Amino acid sequence: MHGFVQLTASDIVSLYRPTPCSLRLYLRAHGVPEAEPSAFDEIIQSLGQVHEQKHLATLGAYEDIGLVGRDQRVSRTLEAIQSCVPLIYQAEFRQKFLINGTPVIVVGRSDFLIFDGDGYIIRDSKLSRNVDENHHEEIALQLQLYGWLFERAVGVPAKGLQVHTGAGDVVDVPYDGGAAALAKLEQVLALKQSTTEPYEPVGWSKCKAGCGYSDRCWSQAEARQDVSLVMDIDQGLARQLHSDGIATPQELLSAFDIQSLSELKRPWGTRQQKVGKKAESILANAEVLVSGKERILAPVVIPAHNNYVMFDLEGMPPYMDDLEKIYLWGVQVYGRNSGKFIGATSGFGTDGDREGWYAFLEAANGIFAEHGDIPFIHWHHYERTHIEMYLKRFGDPSGVADRVLRNVLDLLPITKNSIVLPLPSYSLKVVEEYVGFTRTQDEYGGSWAMAKFILATETEDQAERNSLMAEILTYDEEDLAATWAVFEWLRNK
């Protein structure tokens, strides 16, 4: 459409996924290339399509608008609605109007239009398991936009807006006349029309969650020494500092002491909140980032034992499975009497989750029998949280899980309380590189391992499955070796 700016429901999603970021939408709109989707991204997309098709199969006969030519989809959608077709799949709508004086054409394609007695319900199928006022705002906005497009095209509101979730539930989305979605489209339009990149703080968990611009944005932030690289500076504080003209860690140190930074207010949700007690750690992190030299805060407090168990889990998040699932429980004894790596894996049958849990309990019981109450060293709270989850899910007949819980020791808070590192993150992958640990695999990581496990689950070729699982086991074994390397480095401090 010459002279019209095209806006889509997918543009709204781009603002939020994989994490909220306005720069990503700007870069896509301006044709900046991004990294190729990872194997994990492709598998997620495939799973989403499978989830949608399974739901479609439960809804009865349907008309697929996607089968007609692109130029005919809008007219054919309206014809099907006028004919009260019971189920319309991939219905498409387009509407021209003005946003702040700019002519736009808004395009939306909903998964399902379901005729329900005297009107149509608009329903989309999503892998996300929780869709409400606190989760996945983008999904509600997408449905709101479909509702607005439907009302503009048909003349009456849809009978309802619904999401078919990854848990198999159907959740209603209240319709507000499209107000929230149209307001978000104003932001989308401004980004598409902007001639300069918007400022967007980087963040380790934000940028390393699968965004195709991660490497680009991170390298640029490092080149300009962006203040958002300082650990403990949250996104709201980074934006506030940037708007105040404080762009680098050095400028931060020049502008603030602990007292003045603690009093600074920054956006916090829908309100303003003081930086408060974090000020001291923020300035300490800024100092070591500028100097490149770590700073010892306190003696490292680690219980003295001859041996320690390095402990690491690999799991599937809840949107990837019917239940949040640990598919690999990795343990290995290090120290005076080091042992072999043990990777207790879940089975591939219907009882596989239980099998993995009991294989872990057996391995842990054997370690206790040989070493007594030995510490189980892990990084962050993931391991403790999931032992507690599985204890409730499958039980603990011999009390082994309770004994593990009494002996787990999280190395991350010990590290953060003892030393300030000139790093943008205390992720194990970042810290292990800092202390000089080197892996043997070219590709690795939690998402990589999940992709491999999904492929192992889907294949019927036993040799291929064994090969895939061997790669995952090697990755987890090196995770344990990395934890031990960081543990030894820290203990030597």
N, C-alpha and C positions, 0 to 999 in steps of 0.2 A: 504494500500500500504506500505509494509515493507520498511523501510529506507527513506520514504518520509514524510516530514512534511505537513500536510494538512492545507490549508488556504482557507477561504471562504469569500464571500461577507458579511456575517453576522459578521465576525471578524471586519471588518471596521466599521459596525454599532455599535458594542460594544464599540469602542473607543469614540463614540459621544453620545450615549444614555444611560440613560436619560439626562446626561450632559457629556461633554468631560472629559475623565479620562483614562489614560494609565494603572493605577493600576488594574482597573476592568478587563481589558482584560488579564493581567498577572495572576490574581487570578483565573479566569475561566479556562485559559489554564493549570494551575497547579492543577486543581481539588479542589480548596478551595470552600466548600459549601457556598451558599448564602441563604438569607431568602426566604421563599416561596413567590410567587407573591401575592400581595394584591388583594382584590376584585376589586379595581379600575384597576389594571394592567390587570386582566383577562377580564374585560369589555372592555378595550381599545383594547385588542387583538381580542375579539369577534367583536367589531365594525369595525376593520380593515378588518376582513374576510368578513363581510357583505358588506362593501364598495367595496371590490374586486369582490365579486360575483355579485353585482348589475351591475357593469361595464361589467363583462363577459357576462351577459345576454343581453347586448346591441350590442354585437359584432358578433352575428350569430353562426353558427355551428362551433365546434372546436374539436380538438383531445387533450385529457387529458393525458399527459405523466406520471403524478403521479399515474395512474392506473396500469402501468406495473411494473414489478419487478425492484428493485433498480439497479441491475446489467445491466439491459437492457435500462435504461432511456437515457443514452447518445447516444447509437446506434439508438434507436427509434427516438430521436430528429433529428439526422442527416438524417434518412430515410424520416421523415416527411418534412424536409427542401428540400431534393432532389425531393420530390413529389409535392412541392409547395402547401402543405396543407394550406388553407386560414388562419386558426387561430390555433396556437399551444399553449396550456396552460401548464404552469409549465415545460417549456423546460429546459433541464439540460445539462451543459457542464463541461468537466474536461480537464485540461491541465497540463502536467508535464514539468518542466523546472528548471533552477537553479537561485537562488537568492543569490548573493555573495558566490557562491560555494556550497550552500546547496540545495539538491534536494527537490523540493516541488511539491505538486499537488494542483492546484487551482480549486475549485469547485464553480459553480454559477448556480442558478436556477431563471430564469426570470419569471415574471407572464405571459406575453403575447408575442408571436411572431406573428406579423400581416403582411400577405403578401400584398404588395402594388404595384401591376403591375410588377415590375422588381426586387424586393428585399423585405427583411423583415425589419420591424420596431420593435425594442425592446421597450416594454412599461411595466412599473411597476405601480401598484396602491398603493397610500399612503394616509394616513389620513391628513398629513400635507397640509395646505392650501397655503403656500408660499414656493416655491422651486425656488431659483435663486442664483446668486453669493453671496448674503448676508444671505441666509437662507438655512439650512439643507445641508451643504456640503457633508454629508455622503450619501445622496440620489444620488447626482450627481456622486460621486465616485463609488457607487454601480452600477449605469448604465454604467459608463465608463468601469468598470471591465467586465460587461456582454458584452459590445461591443467588448472588446479585446478578450474575450473567443470565441465569435461568429466568429470574423475575423480569429483567429487561427484555428478554427474547420472547417470553410466553405471555407476559402481562399479569401474571399472578405469582405469588411466592411458591416455592417448593413446599411440599407438605412437611418436609423435615430434612435435616442434614445429619449424616451419620458417618462414623468411622468403624470399619471392621479392623480390629486391632490384631497384633501379633499373637495375643492370647486367645484369639477366636471370639472375643466379645464384640458386640455392636454397641457403640457409645454414641449418644445423641450430642450434637453440637448446637447450642442456641444460635439463632439467627438474629443479627442486629441490623439487618437491612444493608449489610455490606460496608458499614461505616469504618470498622477497624481495618478491613482489607484495603479499602480505597485510600485510607490514610497511609497505609504501608506502601501502596503503589506510588504515592507522592514521593516517598523516600527513594524508591526504585528509580523513578523518572529522574530525580535530581542527580543520582549517581550516574545514570546513563548519559545525561547531558553534561556532566561536569567535565571541564577541560584539565583539571588537576587531580592528582590522586588524593583521596581523603586520608587523613592520618589514622592509622590503625595500630594500636600497640601489639607487639608480639607477646606470646606466652607459650611456655613449653607444652602444657596440656592442650592449649587452644590450637596451636599451629601444628603440632605433631600428631594430630588425630585423624590424618588422612586427607588434608587439604592439598590440592595439586599445586598450590603456590608456596608451600611451606619453605622449600629451599630458597626460593627467590626472595621471599620476604625476610627470612631469617638472616641471610647473607647481607642484605641491604641494611637491616637493623644493626648488625655488627659493624658494618662499614661506617655508618654514621654514629655509632656508639649510642644507640637510642636508650633512653632512661628506662624503658620497659624491660630491658635485659636484666635489671637489678632484681635479684630474688626478693620475694615478699611484696613487691610492688604489684598491686592488683590492677585490673584493667581500668577501673574508675579513677584510681590515683594516677595512673600513667596519663590518662586523658586530661585530668585536672592540671598536672604538671606541664604537659605540653601546651595547654591553653594559656598557662601562666608564663610561657616562654622558657621553661626549663626542659631542655631537650636531652641532656647527657648526664651520666652519673657524676661527673666532675662539677657540673653546674648545680646539681642537687646538693652536693657537699658544700659548695660555696654559699648556697642560699639558706640552708637550714642547719640548726642544731637539733638535738633530740627533743627539746621542749617545743620549739616552734613547729617542727614537723608533726609532733603529736597533736598539735592544735589545728592543723590544716584539715579543712573539710573537703571531701570529695564525693562524687556520686556513689550511692550505695542503694541499688534497687531504685525505688521511686523517691528516695529521700537523700539527704546529705548526712554524712557521718564523719567524725574526726578519725584521723589515722590512729591515734591512741598509742597503746603499748607497742605496736609494731614498729614505731619510729626507730627505736634503738637498733633492732635487727636490720631494718632497711638501710640505715646509714652504715652499719658495719658491712653489710653486703656490698654497698656502693664502694666503700673504701677498698675492699679486697679486689673488687672488679677493676677498679682504676689502677691499683698497684700490681695486680697479678700475683699477689702473695697471700697465702692463706693466713688465718689468724686463729691461734688456740684460745678458746674461751674458758675451758675448764678441763680438769683431768678426765680422761676416758674411763668410764666405770663399766667394766665388763667382769662378770663372775669368773673366777679362776677355775678352770677345769683342764684335765689332760686332753680331752677330746670334746668336739662340738659337732652337732649335726647341722649341715647346711640344708635348708628346707625351702622348696619353691613349688608353686602350683601353676598349672596352665589350665585355663577354663574358657568356657563359652558364655558370653553375656546372655541375659534372658531373652533378648530379641532374636537370638540365633537358635534357640531351642525351646522345647516345651517348658523346661525348667532350666534355671541357671545351673550349669554343669561344669564340674571339674573333670577333665579327661586325662590329666596326668598329675600324679602326686610324686614329686621328685625329692629324694633324700640321699645324703651321703655323709658319712662320718669323716671328719678331718681332724688332724692333730697327731698325738703320739702314736695312736693305733688307728690309722686311717683305714677306711673300708671302701668297698666298691660302690659305684653309683647304683641306686635302685629306683627305677621308674615304674611305679604302679599305675597302669593305664586302665581306663574303663573299657569294657567290652563293646562289641558292635551290635549285640542283640538287644532285646527289649529290657533285659536286666543288667545291661552294661554299666550303668551308673552305680548301682549297688556293688557290682563286682569290683570296680575301681576303688571304692571306699574301703571295702573289707580287705583288699590287697594292700592298701596303705596301712590299715590297722595292724595287719600281720607283719609288715615290714617294720613298723614302729615298735611293735612288741618285741621283735627279735633284737632291735637295737637296745631297748631297755634291758633285755635279758643279759646282754653282753656288757653294757656300759653303765647300768644303773640310771639314775636321774640326770641325764645328759641334756644340756641346753639345745633347743632347736632354734637355730638362728635364721631369721627371715628378714626381708626388706619391705617395710610398710605393713599395713594392717590386713592386707588381703588374705594371708594365710590363716590368721586367727579367726577372722570373720567367717571364712568358709568351713573351717573345722566345726565351728559352732552351728553353722547351717546344716552340715551333713550329720552332725550328732543328732539334731532334731529330726532330720529326714529319715535316717536309717538306723539310728540307735547306736549304742556303744556297749554291747553285752559284757565285755571283759574290762571295761573302764580304761582302755588304752587311750582313747581320744581325750578323756579328762586328764590323763597323765601328761599327754602332749601339751595340752593347754596350760598346765601348771609349769611347764618347762620352756614354753616359747619365749623368745627374746627378740624384739624388734630392733634391728640395727639402725634404722633410719633416725628415730628421735635421739638415740645415743650419739649419732654422728652430728646432728644439727645442734645438740646441746653442748658439744665439745669443741667444734671447729667451724669456722666460716671459710668457705671455699670460693675461689674466684670463678664461679660457674653460674650458668643461667638456670640450673635445675639440679635437684638432688635425686633425679631419676638414677636407678642403678646403672643403666647403660651409659649415662654421662659420667658418673663418679668412677666407674670401673675404668673408663678410658683415661680419666685424669690420673689414676694411680698406676697406669701402665699395663693394665690387663688387655690381652689381645685374643680375639676369638679366631677359630679356624674356619668358620662358615662365612661365605660372602654375603649371604642373605640370612636374616634372623629377626626376631622380634615377636611380640605377642600376636599381632595381626597376621604376620607371616605364618606362625605356628597354627593359628586357627584355620587359615586357608588350607594348609596341608592336612589338618585333621578332617576338615569337611570333605576334601578329595578322597581321603582314606575311607571315610564313611560311605561315600557314594560308589566307590569302585567295587566290582565283584572279583577283580583280579588279585589273588592273594599275594602274589609276588610284588605287585605294585603297592598294595597296602602295606606290606612289610617294609618296603623301601621308604615310603612316606613316613611311617611311624619311626623308623630309624633316624630320619632327619630330625624329627621333633625331639626324640630322646637325646640326640646329640646336642641340640639347642638347649634343652633343659639342664643337661649335665654341665654345659658351659656356664649356664646361669648360676649353678651352685659353685662352680670354680671361681666365677667372678665375685660372688658373695664372700667366699673365703679370702680372695685376694684383697677385697676392701676391708674385711674383718682384720686380717693380719696387718695391713697398712695402718688401720686405725689403732689397733692395739699397740703397735710400735710407737705411736705418738705419746 
